[in-house]
Amino acid sequence: MAMLPILEFPDPRLRIKAAPVDAARLADAWLQQLFDDMFETMYDAPGIGLAASQVDVHQRFMVIDVTDDKSRPLVFVNPQITTRQGEQVYQEGCLSVPGIYADVTRSDSITVEALDRHGQPFTLEADGVLAVCVQHEMDHLDGKLFVDYLSPLKREMVRKKLAKARKQTSAA
């Protein structure tokens, strides 16, 4: 397994809309290895979700595991939200926007349809943190970041804070 570099805001590659995955490609060894590498990278970060776009692979898939003991790894290929209900405000963070957290309003419960890592279709009803995570990672696949929900002023403050942190890290 390998650790993958995670793109960070404001990298323009995070704005690329991901292309659908050809289900026949799910048998490819490199793609199965990429799923495993994404889980390893996500767990190490540590995070609860990682979209392919965040590791500079612009195809529609993501990995998620919201359990404390990392016992429920989920792969979503070509995910689509088919129903949304309610509304919740959740303080979100993002591996592509390290150290920044902000309240984001999302649907409280969703139904998502996708293919698993072996190409089998599944439907998942999710609420709470899992619903938030699915919506957050799907935004990445559409070239959207959680900071896009913030005001332009707050988004610029985030950009400057991250630039300053990167500058300090490179100087150390």
N, C-alpha and C positions, 0 to 999 in steps of 0.2 A: 504494500500500500504506500501511497505517497501523499504528502501534505501539498495542498494546492494554494497558490497565491489568490487572495481575495481582493478584487477590485474595490477601491475606495472612492467615495464621493469627493470631488466632482468629476471623476473619470468619465469621459463621454461614452465609453463602451457600455456603461451601465444604462444608457438610454436606448440601446439597440433592442428592437422588438424581436423576441425569440421566434424561430420558425418551428412549425409542428415537426414532431419526430415520426419518421416512417416506422410503423410498428414492426415491420420485418427486420429492422436494424437492432431491435432489442436483444436478439440472440448474439450480437457481435460482442466478442470478449472485451474489446476496448471500452465499450459502453458500460458493460457490467463492472469493469474495473473502475471506471469513472464514478459510478454510483458509490462504490465502496470508498474511493478516495474522498468523495464529497462528504460522506458520513464521518470519516476520520477527521477531516478538516473541520467540520462543523462541531464535532464533539470536543476537539482540542481547543477551539477558539475561546471560550465555549459558547455554543449557540443552540437554538432549537429548530432552526430551519436554514436551508441554503438553496438558492435557486441556481441553476446552471449559468445564468447570465452573470452571476457574481464571481464566477471562476472563468469568465471569458469564453464560455461555450454558449452560443446563442441559439439554443434549442429548448423547446418547451418541456422541461422537466425540473423537478425539485425534490429535495429530501427533507424530511421532517421527523423529529422525535421530541415530543414535549414531556416525556416521562422523566422523573428525577433519576431513575436508575438506568435510563437509556435502553429500555426493554421493548420499545415499540417503534422500530425504524420503519418509516413509510416512504415509498417512492411513488410520486405522482407524475405520470407521463401524459402530456396533452390534457392537463386538467381543465375542467369547465365547471363553473358554479351554476347550478340549475335552479336553485331557490335561495332566497335570502329572507330572513325575518328579523325584526327588532333592530335595536341599535345598542351599542355599548361603547364606552370610552375606555381605552386601554393604554397604559404607558408603554410605548414601544421603543425598542432599541434595534440596532441593525449591525451586522458584522461589516457592512460596507460603510457604516457611519459610526466608527468606534467611539465609545464613551459618551454618546449623545442619546438622550431619551426625551420623548415628547408624547403628550396625549394625542391619540388619533381616534376618531370615531369610525367604527366599522359595524357591519351587520353582526347581530348577537348570535344568530345561528344560521348555518348554511348547509346546503347539500352540494357535494362536489362529485363529479364523475370523472374518472381517469382510467388509465391503464397502469397496472403495477409493473415492476421491473421485468417481468416475464411476458408482458403483453396481454395479461388477463384483465378484462374490464372490471371495475368495481365502483360502487357508490358508497359514499361515506357521509353520514350526517354528523356535523360537528358543531359544538358551541364552545363558549369560553375561550381559553387560550389557544386551543387547537383551531377554532374558527378564525381567530385573529391571525395566527401563524399562516394558515392556508391563504388568506386574503393578502397578507403582507408579501409572501413569496410569489403569489400570482402577479402582484403588482410588478415585481422585478422582471417577470417574463414579458411584461408589456412595456418595459423601459421606464417604470415609475418607481420612485423611492418614497419612503415615509416622510421625508422632509418636504416633499411636494405638497403635503397637507398643511404645512406651516405657512405663515405669512412670508412674503418676500423678505422682509426685514429679518425675521428669525432665521430663515434659510441662509441669508448672507452671513449672519452671525455664526452659524454652524460651519459654513465654508471657511471663514476666517479662523475659527477655533481649531479646525482640523489642520489647516495649513500651518498654523503656529505650532501645533503639536508635532507635525511631521518635521518641521524645521528644527525643533528642539531635539527630536530623536536622531536626526541625521548629524547634528552637531556634537552629540554625546559620544 
